[in-house]
């Protein structure tokens, strides 16, 4: 039985040739749209971490990295949006959540997990929607549904 559990030994050259053959087959069947979708998902997930949205990632907050993930995902969604079908809605919703998190981070929310919107001492900077566009929206960097 132990012979069946152990794979036959291959030389380094044979392993490399097998790997290259497998990679070639994957590239032959892979579509660019699939790579773009996977990249969008990766950017959204990474953006969530850089926004500190996932439990335990509060110390990973980085507004600039969050902004880049949003901009990158938005650009890529525009390339394949008509091919996403029902997944487009979920992706747009995730991007909206990231954009709201970015607006809060850019508006002065304490990065160390301080009080959310109703917190003491930080209310005025966190309220960009009081009668006008906030800094992210007025700069054109914030995507707003319907606009």
N, C-alpha and C positions, 0 to 999 in steps of 0.2 A: 503494500500500500504506500509506503514512503516514496517509491518510484513514481507513483501517479501524482503525488502532491508537489514534487519538485520539478520545475520546468527544466528542459534541457539547457545546458550551458551554451551560450552563443558568444562568439568573439565580439570584440568591440566594433569591428567593421560590419559584422552581420546585424548587430543591434542598430547601428547607425543606418544601414540600408533599410531595415524593417521600419524604423522610425520615419525615414524620408518617404518611404512608400505609403505609410499610413497618413502622413501629413499631406502628401500629394493627393490622395484620395479625398481627404477632408476638404482641401482647397477646391477640388474639382466640383464638389457638390454644394459648397458653401455659397450663400448669396450675400451680396453686400448689404442688403436690407437687414438680414439677420445680425450682422456685425453692428450695424447702426443701432438697432433696437437694443442689443446687449450693451452697447456703449451708453445709451440713454439711461438704461436701468442702473448701470454702474454709477453714472454721474448723479442720478437722483439719490441712490443709496449713500454715496459718499457725501453728497450735499446734506443729507439728513444727519449724518455724523458731525459734519462741520457746523451745523446749526445747533447741535447739542440736543436734538429731538429724541434720539434713542436713549433709553435708560443707560446710565453709566458713561455717556459720551459728553457730559456737560463740560469737562475739561478739554475737549477737542474743538470747542467753538473757535471758528476762524472766519470772520465775515468776508474776507477777500477770497478765500478758497470756496466759500459758499456761493459768492457772486459768480465766480468762474464756472462752478458746476451748473448753476442756473443758466447762464449764458450759453454754455456749451450744449446743454440738453435742449434748450429752446432752438438753437440753430439746427441741430440734428433733427428734431421733431418736424421742423419745416420742410426738410428734405423728403420725408417719408410719411407725412401725416395721412395722406389719402390711402395709404396701404396698411395703416394700423387698425382700421376698423374699430370695433368696440374698445380696444385697448387704448385708443387715443384719449378717451375720457379719463381713464384712470391715470394716465401719464400727465395730462393737463391738471388734474386735481392734485397730484403729488407736486408738480411744479408750483402750483398756487400756494400750497402749504410752505414750500421752501421760500417762496418770495415773501410771504407774510413773515416768516421767521427772519429773513434777511432785513426786512423793514424794521422789525423790532430790535435786532442786533445793531443795525446802523443808527437807530433812533436812541440808543443809550441804555438798552436793557443790560443790567449788570451781568457780566459773563460768568460769575461764580454761582449762578443759579439763584440769584437774588429774587426778590418779589416779582411775580409776573405783573401783568398790566395793572392790577389794582394795588401794587406795592407802594410803600411810602418813599417820598422823596424823588421819585423818578417819573411821576405822572405826566408832566407837560411834554417832555421829549418823546414819550411813547404814544402820543395821541396825534399822529400826522393827519388824521382824517377830520379834523375840526375845521370844516369850512374851506378846505383846499387840499391840493396834492402835497404829499410829503416829499422829502428830498429824493427818494428813490424813484417815485412815480414822475416827478417833474423833470428828472434828468433823462427820462425815457428808458431807464434800465429796468423798471418794474412793469411786468406784463400784467395788465388788468383785464379780466374777462369782459368781453363786450366792447372793448375800446381798441 
